[in-house]
Amino acid sequence: MFSRAERTYLSILGEGDRMAAAARLEREFPNPVYRRKLLWSIRQKVQRSIADWELYRDAALANPNLLPKGSGPAEVSRPVFQEPIVGFVDRLLRSLKRRGAPGGSSASPAAQPSR
């Protein structure tokens, strides 16, 4: 979904220390206009994809066939809510809802009725 430059930008931001990240961003991307363009592009891609990830999350909760199959017997490896992308998307959507970001409109999986 993200370009190589956007991934680099995000990985620098995700390292934690804001001051160190700001200094590293300036070194990696010396042009401030380009840094703003990267940030804008990342926000746009995330905003456009939120509805798609919500659809996947809801479908995965309703249909276990969307989750990966385990390596053991069917009784032991029953699909559970352990798919990394589903967990990641759920955490992302909950985080966006806490911040009041647009696009986080559906209820969290724990609050949804079983289907």
Residue pairs with C-beta under 8 A, 6 or more apart in sequence:
1 45
1 49
2 10
2 42
2 45
3 41
5 29
5 38
6 38
6 41
6 42
6 45
8 28
9 25
9 28
9 29
9 35
9 38
9 39
9 42
10 42
12 21
12 24
12 25
12 28
13 21
13 25
15 21
15 24
25 35
29 35
29 38
47 102
47 103
50 93
50 96
50 103
50 104
51 103
53 89
53 92
53 93
54 89
54 93
54 105
54 106
56 66
56 85
56 86
56 89
57 86
57 89
57 90
57 93
57 109
58 106
58 112
59 66
60 66
60 67
60 81
60 83
60 86
61 81
61 86
61 109
61 112
61 115
62 115
64 78
64 79
65 79
66 83
67 79
67 80
67 81
67 82
67 83
67 86
68 79
68 83
69 77
69 79
70 76
70 77
70 78
70 79
71 77
81 87
81 109
90 108
90 109
93 104
93 106
93 108
94 104
94 108
96 103
96 104
97 104
97 108
106 112
